[in-house]
Each structure stands twice: as C-alpha cells, then as structure tokens.
Amino acid sequence: MRIPSHPRLDVDPGICGGRPRIAGTRLRVLDVLGQLAAGATVEDVLRDYPFIVADDVRACLAYAAEATDHPVVLAAE
C-alpha cells in the first residue's frame, strides 16, 4: 500500500515486517536513514543500492521529517 503523502514509499505487512520501505523494494526507510545518520552521503547510499534514485532518498528524509512533527508535552515542575 502506497503511503499517500509519500508516493515513493509503501508498506506491506508481509514485507519487512510492515515497516515503511522504498516502493517495490525491500529497502526500508530505516536502512537509508541509518546510513545517512552514520555519515554516508546520498551518493554513498545510491552506490550501495543502485536500484534506487536520489528522489527515493529524499522521500525517506521527508517521511522522517513528517514522522517527527509532533508536539512534545512536558510535565509541570
């Protein structure tokens, strides 16, 4: 099932445990983000996964940005 706000990504309960992935692959958004967080460049990721394109990497970043957009509520001291 495509993620409506991120058409390059999809989820399928039977693939990758239902985790978001680049559509049509078994490459999880988490895998791409993990590489970037570890210091890899977009070019490094594309070299490691030649079946994706730069727009796929940007889609992973956009998904992560959207996923972290939530309010943080702190208890009163």
C-alpha positions in Angstrom: 0.0 0.0 0.0 1.5 3.4 -1.0 1.8 6.0 1.6 -0.5 8.8 0.2 1.7 11.7 1.4 4.9 9.9 0.2 4.2 8.1 -3.1 7.7 6.7 -3.5 7.2 4.7 -0.3 4.9 1.9 0.7 4.1 -0.5 3.5 3.0 -4.2 3.3 2.5 -6.3 6.4 4.1 -9.2 4.6 7.3 -7.4 3.6 9.9 -6.0 6.1 7.5 -6.6 8.9 5.2 -3.8 7.6 7.9 -1.2 8.1 7.9 1.7 5.5 10.1 0.9 2.5 11.0 2.3 -0.8 8.2 1.1 -3.1 8.9 -2.1 -5.0 12.0 -2.9 -3.0 12.9 -4.5 0.4 14.9 -1.4 1.3 13.5 0.0 4.5 13.3 3.8 5.1 15.1 3.0 8.4 18.1 1.5 6.4 18.5 4.6 4.4 18.2 6.9 7.4 20.6 4.8 9.4 23.3 5.2 6.7 22.7 8.9 6.4 22.9 9.3 10.2 26.2 7.4 10.3 27.7 9.9 7.9 27.0 8.4 4.5 26.3 10.9 1.7 23.4 10.5 -0.7 25.9 9.3 -3.3 27.2 6.7 -0.9 23.6 5.3 -0.4 23.0 5.3 -4.2 26.2 3.4 -4.7 25.3 0.8 -2.1 21.8 0.5 -3.5 22.0 1.0 -7.3 18.3 0.1 -7.7 17.1 3.4 -6.1 17.4 7.0 -7.1 18.1 10.3 -5.3 14.4 11.0 -5.1 13.9 7.8 -3.1 16.5 9.0 -0.5 14.8 12.4 -0.3 11.4 10.6 0.2 12.9 8.8 3.2 14.1 12.1 4.7 10.7 13.7 4.1 9.0 10.8 5.7 11.3 11.0 8.8 10.7 14.8 9.0 7.0 14.3 8.9 7.1 11.5 11.5 8.9 13.7 14.0 6.4 16.5 13.7 4.5 16.0 16.9 4.0 18.1 20.0 6.2 17.5 23.0 4.4 17.8 26.3 6.4 18.3 29.4 5.1 17.8 32.9 4.9 20.9 35.0 7.6 21.2 37.6 
